[in-house]
Amino acid sequence: MVLSNGPGDPKELKSILPELKKVLEQYPALGICLGHQLAALAFGGNTKKLSFGHRGANHPIADMKKGTVFMSSQNHSYVVDEESIIDTGFKTRYVNLHDQSIEGLMHKVLPIHTVQFHPEAHPGPADGDYIFDEFMNMIQEENRRVFAYA
């Protein structure tokens, strides 16, 4: 499942969070921008509004898992509050090097990855392509796990 980007305050969609959590617990998912924020909220995290949003195609992002840095394209006003994810099952994978805000999460158990930025925008021009490759691999691994028991 792909949770796509979109405008506005993610908390305005709080009515869908219980159902969203049920779906996320059953299927591999990639959340992008608003989708990233909604995934965090569905598992008990919190979001907050930035004083000035992240805008443009020149935001350096650190991938804490791979130990790499790449440029990202961004257009958002809200971020996931780092302290709020402690008991959600998520851990930070991506960090904005300008302000150290969370730019993406990985669930510790479930096949859920999220990014705050827009990997589809190609600012690098292909720096974020591996995020989609990892998502497809995650789906294939989940299919192998499910069908091994069938």
Steps between C-alpha positions, in 0.01 A plus 500: 500500500624849422385786719548798275580861558237769541439844645413625843506402864512120536301523825196609299485136384497351851166327436668256258791408728345191668417343162833606354683328783310176434601510133862586580518203736401269213681625189845630406485878472696800381389839632605816316468848657140511633502120489810500723326726750180294498688176562670653804169637630325164447749331732477766772760751386448873473562769242584866541500803273833647398557873548605505135421205278751297304485615139722435202727240345813556704442338839778257598370179653703246697399135465594366842474137384727534196728770638449718192386855425297614200299800387122502527205696372259624766175692535344466845418691817466212749748247638480196725599590856808291584414449866154372409621189313666333800214255563368471144719219371669741259861611491649789310667410173534836323601836653494849351853636535379862507291470817533133611128438456377150421488440126399135507422202719528123498280279710699263719272201430251579225593557133440877511740765373422871479663812361413865561663617178409424137722225354291506184609861431856393406701797624823298490375399226480134607615516863171381649421228246626230736210576735259357242732202440503429874121525511464249214747266675300535822184394314677200347636393839155530657348294216762228551426497874123482452509236225748286692215428744236441232 
